[in-house]
Amino acid sequence: MCSVRLIALDLDDTLLRTDLTISYRTRKAVKRCIAAGIAVVLASGRTYSAMRRYVKMLSLHKNNSYLICGNGSIIQEAATGNIVYHVTLPPKAALAAFDLADAEGFAVQIYEDEVVYVSRENEFAAYEKKLTGMHQAIPDNFREMISGGCHKLVIPGDPMLLKQLETILLNFIGDALTIFTSKPYYLEILPPAADKGSALSKIAEMSGIEQCEVMALGDSMNDEAMIRWAGCGVAMRNGDERIKKIADIVTDKSNDEDGAARIIEQYALPAAALHHRRSM
């Protein structure tokens, strides 16, 4: 593997502990990466506003860092929130996905700025607010919002029922959209060819960094593309078994046990130090 020059970090269940905090050890490891010249990218399904506190916590706003938001549908500057790349759902396919989900009795959500727009009240609303801190609203015409353009749809629900809905969506419109589960109770629908891996490749290209110099850490199916694309893909011990099977490395500790920090300390920082000594 090449020396690591860029690290992409998923947030929930990877960088963040269960209580949604970042441990001192992990914060220190990330800041040591930045000091060593390693670019750090946060990659999440969240919006910029829901990631901002972690940007400041890790001092990413002081560097030329990027954020992968909306699971790869948006790339933004960490310091300013300026959008450098984005792609929206094709309206016809998005409306078809909504109609199918709605007919099956599921709520559908759209994320815009600091608001989560929901098609109907649902039992997952309170958890979503705790997770992101975003306010929720029910618009008068949800279908009109979709047809006006959006970056992704999220369908919350019982994991077993969502699996059935995912099968229906894949069979009917799977070729026109990117469909996957981020958490077991969240089914996400993105534009075609939009994912964390595609966004990460764009950031690497913009930064002049080779694919083999990229490390990506994640735990769930929304991390699959970036773990496959990165020169070194890392799955968390607490991650989805499907992700562990495709990763180059699986951490021996979970997100609550500084698993991400241990990988950074073991693989990224020593390589950066060796590269620095050789370049002197």
N, C-alpha and C positions, 0 to 999 in steps of 0.2 A: 504494500500500500504506500502511496505517496505521503509526504508530510501533509498534515491537515491544515488547510488555509481557510476553510469555511465550515462552520457547524450549524446545522439546522435543528432546532429544538421544538418539538411539540410541547404544548402547555399542559393541558389536563391529563393527569395520570402519568406524566413523563417528567417534566420540569417541576410541576406543582405537586405538593403533597395533597393528601385527601382533604385537608382543611383549606385548600386553595392558597397556601403560603409557599414561599421558596426558602429552604433552609439556609442557614448562614454558610455552611460548607458549599452548597451548590452556588450561591451567589458569589462566593469567593472564587470558585473554580471558573465561573463564567467571566468574571472580571480579570482573572489571570490570563484567560484566552485573549481578551481584548488587548491587554497590555503586551501580549506576545505577538500581536499582529494578526490574530485569527479573527476573521469576520464571524459574527454571531447573528443568526437570523431566527426569530421566533416564528413558528409556523402553526397556525391554529384555524379552527373553524370560526373563531370569534371575529367581531368587528374591531376596527382600530380603537374605538372608545373603550371596549371591554378589555383591551390589551395594554392600554396606556399606563396603568399603574405598574405593570411588570416591566415596561420599557424604562420607566424612571428608577425602579428598584435595582435594575441591572446596569443603569447608566448608559443604556443604548442610545438615548437621546443626545448624548455628547459625541457620538461617533456617526459615521456615514453608514448606518445600519438600515436594513430593510426588514419589513414585516410581510409575511405571507398571511393574508386574511381570507376569510370565507372559504377555507380549505383549498386555496389556490386560484380562486376567481379574481382576486385583487392582490396587487403588490403595492405597498405604500412605504414611504420614507418614515423611519422610526421617529425621527426628530420632529417632523412637521405634519405628518399624516398625508402629505401630498401623494396622490395616486400616480404611479409611474406605469402601471399596466392594469387593465381590467377587461373582463369579458362577461357578457350577460346571457341569460337563458334565452333560447329561441322561443318567442311568445307562444307559437302554436303548440310546441311540444310541452312547454311549461303548463299551459292551460289544460292540456290533455292529462298531464300528471295530477294536477289539482283536482280535476273532475273525477278521476278514478279514485283518488284518495278520499275525496269528499263523499263519493257514493258509497264507499266502504265504512263511512262514519268516523274518519280521522280528521283531526285538526291539522292545519298547515300553517307554517310560520315563515315570515319574511323579515330579514334583518336590514335595517337602514339606520345609519348613524347611531343614535343612542336609544332607538325604539325597536321593539320586537312587535311586528304586526301579526296578529293571529286571526285565523278565519272563524274561530269559535273558542269559547272558554274550554280549558282542558286541565286535567289534574297535574300536568307537568309544568304549568305556568309558574308556580311558586318556586320550584327548583331552578327553573331557567333564570329567574330574577336573582336568586342567590348566587348562581354560577357566574353570571355576567354583570349583574348590577344594572341591567338595562330595564327601562320601563316598557310596559306592554299596552297595546291598544288594539281595539277591534274596529277596523275601518268599515265604512258603509258599503263599499263595493270592493271586496277582496280580489275578485277576478280582474277588475279594472287595473288594480295595482300590478298584477302579474303581467297583463298585456302591455303595461307602460314600461316594462323592463325591470328585471331584478337579477341579482348575482347568484342567488341560490334559494331553494325551498328546503325547509326542514319539516319533517313529519314526525311528531312525537307519538309514542304509543307503547303498548305491551310488546316486548321483544318477539314473542311467538307470533302475534298477529302481524307485526311489521315484516316478519320473514315472508309471510304469505303475500302481503302487499308488494314487497320487493319483487317477488316472483312474477306477480301480475304486471308490474311496471316494466320489468326487464323484457317480458314477452311481448308487450304491446308497443313500447317506445324506447326500449333499451339502446337501440342504435343511435337515437337522436339526443341522448342525455348521458351524463355520468351519474351513476346511482350506487350508493354504498351506505353502510351503517358506520357512523362515527362512534357513538356509544350504542350499547344494545337497544336502548329505547329511543334512539334518534336515527331516522332514515333521511339521508341527505340527497338532494338532487341538484347537480351542477351542470353548467354548459358542457357540451361534448369536448373532450380532450382537456378539460380544466381539472387540475388536481395539484397537490403539493409538489409532486415530482416535476411537472412541467414548469411551475412557478420557480422552483429551486434552480432548474436548469437555466432559466432566463436570468436570474440573479447572478449565477456563476458566470454566465457569458458577459453580463454587464460589468462584472468585477474583474474579468480577466483571469478567472480561476478554472483550472481543469477539473473534469469530472472526478478523477481519481483523488483529488485534493479535498473532496467534500465528504463530510460525515453527517449522517442524519439519524436522529433518535426519535422513536415514537412507540406507541403501544397499541394503536387500533387500526381499523381498515382504512380510515381516511389518511393514514400515514404510509400505506402500502406503496404508493407510487414514488414517494421520495426515498423510502428505504431501498426500493429496487434500483432507483436511479443513482443514488450516491455511491461514491467509491467505497465507502464503508457504511453499511446500513445496520443500525443497532435497534434491537427490540428490548423493551423493558421486561423484567422478570414477571411483572404483573400484567403483561400485555396479552392480547388475543393470541391464541395458539397458532392461528393462521399466519400472523405476523412473525412469530418466532421462527416458523419454518422457512421463511424467505430471507431472514436477517443474516448478516455475516457474523454478528455477535449478539448474544443475549446476556443482559446484565445479570449478575448473581445476587443483586439486591433490587428491591422494588422502589417505586417513586417515594415511598415513605421512609426509605432507608438510604437515601442519597445515591441511588443507582446511577443517575445521570452524572453526578459529580465524580463518581468512581471511574466511569469510562473516560471522562475528560482528563482526569488526573493520570490514568494509566496509559492512554493512547495518544491523545492530542497534545498535551503539554510537553511530554518528553520529546516527541518528534519536533515540536516547534523549537525547543531549546537546542536540540541537535542541529537543526537547520540554521539557527542563529549562529552557533559556534563555527559551523563550516563556512558561513558567508563572511565571517570576520577576517 
